[in-house]
C-alpha cells in the first residue's frame, strides 16, 4: 500500500496521503503529504528549535498579501515591525515606527518623527491616503522649531479643518496628528 485515504465525510472523498513529511519548511506545499510534529514545530518557529517562540510570516511592504484577510498578522522587514490588517489597512502592532528626520520627508501612518531642524527648516508631508485613526507623531527633538520652522504638508487633506499646511514654530513642540476623514482631515492631539 503506497497511500492512505481516509473515508469520505458527508459524501466528500478525502485527500490521498502518500507521505509523512518532516520538512520544516513545508516547501512541497502538497495535499498528499502530512507534516510530522517535528515539521509543524519547525515551520512555526522557523528553525529556532529549542527556542520557545513562534515566527509569523514576514516580508517587505511590497510583499504584503494582495487580498488580505481582516486580522492577518505579519512582520514587515522594511519597517522592522509587526503589522496587522484591520480590514481596511495594514497597521503597526505594539507601537510606532521611530524615524529620525533632518530634511524633507514624507511620513507614513503610525510613525514617530524625531524632527531635528537645527540644520534649517524643512517640510514633513503627511500620508496621501490615510485611514480613519491613522496617526503621525511629531517631536521637536533639538528644540529648534522656533528658529528653524517645521512645515507639515497636508498632502491634499485638511489639517484642523483648514485647507492649509501647518507651520510649527513652538520650541520643543510634540504632538500627534490623527486622521478622521477627508472632510475634517487631520486633528492635532497633544498632552
BELNOR-V382474 format. One line per field, one symbol per residue. phi: phi as a letter, one per 30 degrees, with the letter a starting at -180 (. if undefined). psi: psi as a letter, one per 30 degrees, with the letter a starting at -180 (. if undefined). burial: b if it has 24 or more other C-alpha atoms within 12 Angstrom, else e. A space follows every 50 residues. Layout:
phi=???
psi=???
burial=???
This chain:
phi=.cbcbdedciidcddccbacccdddhddhcdcccddeeddddddchicei cdaccdebldedceedbdcejdbaccdddiadbbcdjbadbdcikcddbd bbaeacdcdibccddbcdckdacccdedbdcejdbbcbbddchbddcbdc ccddhicdchicdbdcccbcdidaacccdcaddcidcdbbc
psi=kflkkllkkhfkklkkkgkjkgjffhffhkfgkkkleeeeeeeffhghkf kikkjlllllefgkkeilkkfkklkjfefhlllljffflkklkgllkkkk kglkkjllkhkjjikjgfglllkkklkeillkfkkkkkkieghgfefjkk kjkfhfklkhfkhklkkjgkkgkklkjkkdlfefbkkkkl.
burial=eeeeeeeeeeeeeeeeeeeebebbeeeeeeeeebbeeeeebbbeebeeee eeeeeeebeeeeebeeeeeeebbbbbeebebbbbbeeebbbbeeebbebe bbbebbbbbbbbbbbbbeeebbbbbbbeebbeebbbbbbbbbbbbeebbb bbbbbbbbbeeeeebbebeeebbbbbbbbeeeeebbbbeee
